[in-house]
Structure formats: structure tokens, C-alpha cells
Amino acid sequence: MFPQSSRAARQGPAIRRQLASLFWIGFLGGWAGLLLARGHAVAFQAPAPPPTPSADQVNAVARQLYCPVCANVPLDVCPTQACEQWRAIIREELGQGWTPQQIKDYFVQAYGERVLASPPAQGLNLLVYVLPPLAFVLGAYFLYRAVHPWRRGPGQAESTPPSPPEDEYARRLEEQLRKRS
């Protein structure tokens, strides 16, 4: 073929090594570029919109809160504009992935515990959960104690006759009554 000079013969293997190195650097760099480009493409894709919460999900949370404007009206049935805005806030927060407890905590922090449908069982609120059953049990006990003596039959008289009075006046009165009869 072509005559090779001694210099070309010496440089041949070195050039091949450099070409092989360049080939592998280009090959690996190309793959790295593709992977990075794909990673950036995935990273820069618009995130899927969160699912919109249904009206039932919103009302399930709203049912646990009371209207800030109306007295004793649950948030899920209140027709005021304020409640409509609160339900919209609940819908947004549920869409962002908040839990119902986080939403209730948010409203308690903003408006106080008066917005909760059922107060937490701690502190003085604990009395709301303890006193009614306790009052019922005590009332049933006293009612039983009051009604139990009435259950005796009409023919059942007391087993012991009444004891005579111990009073001196009553004793003298009975003596005089016996003398006259």
C-alpha cells in the first residue's frame, strides 16, 4: 500500500490510542448529555395538576367547623358569603394535599376554638365530655333510691309498730287519757 515512514510507524499506535480515547470520551459524554437532557426535561415538565377535591370531601371537613358569622350553624350548610369563602379555602387546601386535621388546625389558629364543632377533650372542655354522663348516672341512682320504697305492695305494712314517743309531755298526756277512759 502506502509506504510508511519510520516516524509515522512510531506515531501510529499513539494516534490510535488518542482516537480511541476521544471516541470513548465522546461516546460517554453523549450518553451523559442525553441522560441529563432527559432529566432536565422531566424536571421542567409542568407538574400534573392536583386532583380537585369533590364537594363531599369539602363538606366532610366543613361539617366539623362552625360558621364564624352565624350562631351554631355548621359551615357545610351556612349560606353566608363568609362560609362560601371558607369552603373555597378548604377546597384549595385539600387540593394542595392538606389533611382535614391540618385544615382544622389552620382555622383554629386563625379564629380560635369556637369554630370547632366538637371542642378538644382537654382542659375545661373535658367537663363537656365528663359531666353529662356523670349527671345521668347520679340522677338514675337518686331516682332509684327515691322510687324503691314505693315498690312495696299495698298489703305489706311496716314490720315494726311505731315506737312510743319518748317525750315527757307526750307520756303525761297519754297517762291522763288513760285515766279518763
C-alpha positions in Angstrom: 0.0 0.0 0.0 1.5 3.3 1.1 5.0 3.4 2.2 5.2 4.4 5.9 8.0 6.4 7.2 9.6 5.4 10.5 8.1 8.5 12.2 4.6 7.5 11.1 5.2 4.0 12.2 6.1 5.2 15.6 3.1 7.6 15.9 0.6 5.1 14.6 -0.2 3.4 18.0 -0.2 6.7 19.9 -2.6 8.2 17.4 -4.8 5.1 17.6 -4.8 5.4 21.4 -5.7 9.1 21.2 -8.5 8.4 18.7 -9.8 5.6 20.9 -9.7 7.9 24.0 -11.6 10.6 22.0 -14.1 8.0 20.8 -14.9 6.8 24.3 -14.9 10.3 25.8 -17.4 11.4 23.0 -19.5 8.2 23.4 -19.7 8.5 27.3 -20.2 12.3 27.1 -23.0 11.9 24.5 -24.8 9.4 26.8 -24.3 11.7 29.8 -25.7 14.6 27.8 -28.7 12.6 26.8 -29.4 11.4 30.3 -29.0 14.9 31.7 -31.2 16.4 29.0 -33.9 13.8 29.7 -33.6 14.5 33.4 -34.0 18.2 32.8 -36.9 17.5 30.5 -38.6 15.5 33.3 -37.7 18.2 35.8 -39.0 21.0 33.7 -42.3 19.4 32.8 -45.3 21.0 34.2 -46.5 19.0 37.2 -49.8 17.3 36.9 -52.5 19.5 38.4 -53.6 18.1 41.8 -57.0 16.4 41.7 -59.8 18.8 42.5 -61.5 17.8 45.8 -65.1 16.8 45.5 -67.9 18.7 47.2 -68.3 15.7 49.5 -64.7 15.9 50.6 -65.0 19.7 51.3 -68.3 19.2 53.2 -66.8 16.4 55.3 -64.3 18.9 56.6 -66.7 21.9 56.7 -69.1 19.8 58.8 -66.5 19.8 61.6 -66.4 23.6 61.7 -68.9 26.3 62.6 -69.7 29.5 60.8 -67.8 32.5 62.1 -70.8 34.8 61.4 -73.9 32.8 62.3 -74.5 31.3 65.7 -74.5 27.4 65.9 -74.6 26.8 62.1 -72.3 24.2 60.7 -70.1 25.5 57.9 -71.3 23.0 55.3 -74.9 24.3 55.4 -74.4 28.0 56.1 -75.5 30.2 53.1 -73.4 33.3 54.0 -70.6 34.7 51.8 -68.0 34.2 54.6 -68.8 30.5 54.7 -68.6 30.3 50.9 -65.1 31.7 51.1 -64.2 29.3 53.9 -65.3 26.4 51.8 -63.2 27.7 48.9 -60.2 27.8 51.2 -60.9 24.3 52.4 -61.1 23.2 48.7 -57.8 24.9 47.9 -56.0 23.3 50.9 -57.4 19.9 50.2 -56.1 20.3 46.6 -52.7 21.1 48.0 -52.7 17.9 49.9 -53.5 19.1 53.4 -55.2 16.7 55.8 -58.5 17.5 57.4 -56.7 17.9 60.8 -54.2 20.4 59.3 -57.2 22.4 57.9 -59.0 22.4 61.3 -55.7 23.5 63.0 -55.4 26.3 60.5 -58.9 27.6 61.2 -58.4 27.2 65.0 -55.2 29.2 64.8 -56.9 32.0 62.8 -60.3 32.1 64.6 -59.9 30.3 67.9 -61.5 27.1 69.2 -65.0 28.5 68.8 -65.0 27.4 65.2 -64.8 23.7 66.0 -68.0 21.7 66.0 -66.7 19.5 68.9 -64.1 21.0 71.3 -61.0 19.0 72.0 -61.2 16.9 75.1 -58.6 18.7 77.2 -58.6 21.4 79.9 -62.1 22.8 80.8 -63.5 21.3 77.6 -63.1 17.9 79.2 -66.0 18.8 81.5 -68.3 18.8 78.5 -67.5 15.1 77.9 -67.4 14.0 81.6 -70.3 15.9 83.3 -73.3 14.8 81.2 -72.7 11.0 81.7 -71.8 11.6 85.3 -75.0 13.6 85.9 -77.1 10.9 84.2 -75.6 8.1 86.3 -76.1 10.1 89.5 -79.7 11.1 88.6 -80.5 7.4 87.9 -79.1 6.4 91.2 -81.1 9.0 93.2 -84.3 8.2 91.2 -83.8 4.6 92.1 -83.3 5.4 95.8 -86.5 7.6 95.7 -88.7 5.1 93.9 -87.6 1.9 95.5 -89.6 2.4 98.7 -92.8 2.9 96.7 -92.5 -0.6 95.2 -93.8 -2.3 98.4 -97.2 -3.9 97.9 -100.4 -2.5 99.4 -100.8 -5.4 101.9 -97.2 -5.1 103.1 -97.1 -2.8 106.1 -94.0 -2.0 108.0 -92.9 -4.9 110.2 -92.4 -3.0 113.4 -95.1 -0.8 115.0 -94.2 2.8 115.6 -92.3 3.3 118.9 -94.0 5.3 121.6 -92.8 8.9 121.9 -90.0 9.4 124.4 -91.1 12.9 125.2 -92.2 13.7 128.8 -95.1 15.8 127.7 -96.5 13.0 125.5 -96.1 10.4 128.3 -98.1 12.6 130.7 -100.7 13.2 128.0 -101.2 9.5 127.4 -101.5 8.9 131.2 -104.2 11.4 131.6 -106.1 10.0 128.6 -106.0 6.5 130.2 -107.3 7.9 133.5 -110.3 9.5 131.8 -111.3 6.5 129.8 
